[in-house]
Amino acid sequence: MITEISVLFLSNSPLNHNQIPSLSLSLSLSPSWIRSHDSSASICSQFPPSSSSRKLGPKVLLPSSLSIAPTHQFLRSNDVVKPDSMSLPEVSAAVSVLLGFAPPASLSAAGSSKLNEVLVPNPFNRPHAVFVLEVRGIADPTLVVKQNSMLKSAYETKIDLGLKKAEIKLPDESEVSVFSLDEQSADYNDNEISNFASWMGGSYVPDTLEALNGELAIPLANGDQLKLHMSKEADRKFITSLLGLIRNFRRAMELHEDLLHSIHSPAELLTGSFDGIKVLEEQYGSDGVAQHGMEVLVAVMTKIFDLLEHAYKGQIVGAILFDGVAPVDSLNVVFTSRPSARWLAETKTPTNTTVVEVLLVRKTIAWITGIILLIATLLGVHFLLNMPITRDTLLYSNVKLD
């Protein structure tokens, strides 16, 4: 079945379809990160720093970026016919390919064909960095996406949720760095909230009598303002969730700088979830404040993606899944390291008969070896003691006899 979920593809300088070779999609796609139920996926292709993050609604957003030239585009241009729908395993396979790994062997031929229609079929042109963010609460943010000038060109496709979960299968941990965007802290202060308000073009009026009790106002694209008060639990959770998300993305960029100076630079996967919209919906309903909160989140992700583009020099793709129902993660990261030959040999469970036979052989070999060594030792001592003492004897060749 296909639910109200879609995928958005953005490309600021699309390539001509005739310039794209037709390769098989069996060599790229990796993290599957799409949620179940009413979720959507959107994939966007970003270019130079002028372009910002791509947004998704009940969709998964894969904002891909070009660092310098259009030849670095990771997603197909919008003039190419895209699939009408994708499944969670296909989305996860796409993430794996973007990280530079082969898609899982379980991916069907139809799934490989869909990936070939979405991704540029060049195995040497992968960003090797992907962030996957799951937004719970609003299942269809299409209206918000269309109001964002940088997301209007995004290609949208439905997500077939026949499977409610999928796995992002990755090789050994030494080949990919997985960073969690879910770490939360409680050490926020009025100054940090004020800086966030300024960053968003808004304002924050702190309470002179009590810390973290002020009013935050953030302007919206339509000229309205979203006003949130820190004294209200839902408003506070939404604000702190945004601050935590920004903090974690900045920490991820710092880690990226460290990895750049390492001898082996692994692929990078950033994964996390955002429940702030869900909190607003539970308190105020799906319209009004919750819808405005969605607009603020899109604006924040746009700014964050700009920062990521700069830090990663355009070599990053983002996938944002908007899910209005699923209470748990739909995409999980799984490492599939290659087992050694010894490990494979020991996977067979031995029977009692086999154990007895092995022990008998080992004991027999030990006894035979011991007997041979004992006989050799006795013979050696015997011949040594009965050796004639003459000048021809090697042992006494330098001894002068009277």
Summary of the structure (lengths in Angstrom):
residues: 402
radius of gyration: 31.7
end to end distance: 109.7
largest distance: 123.0
contacts: 1437
relative contact order: 0.18
helix: 37%
strand: 21%
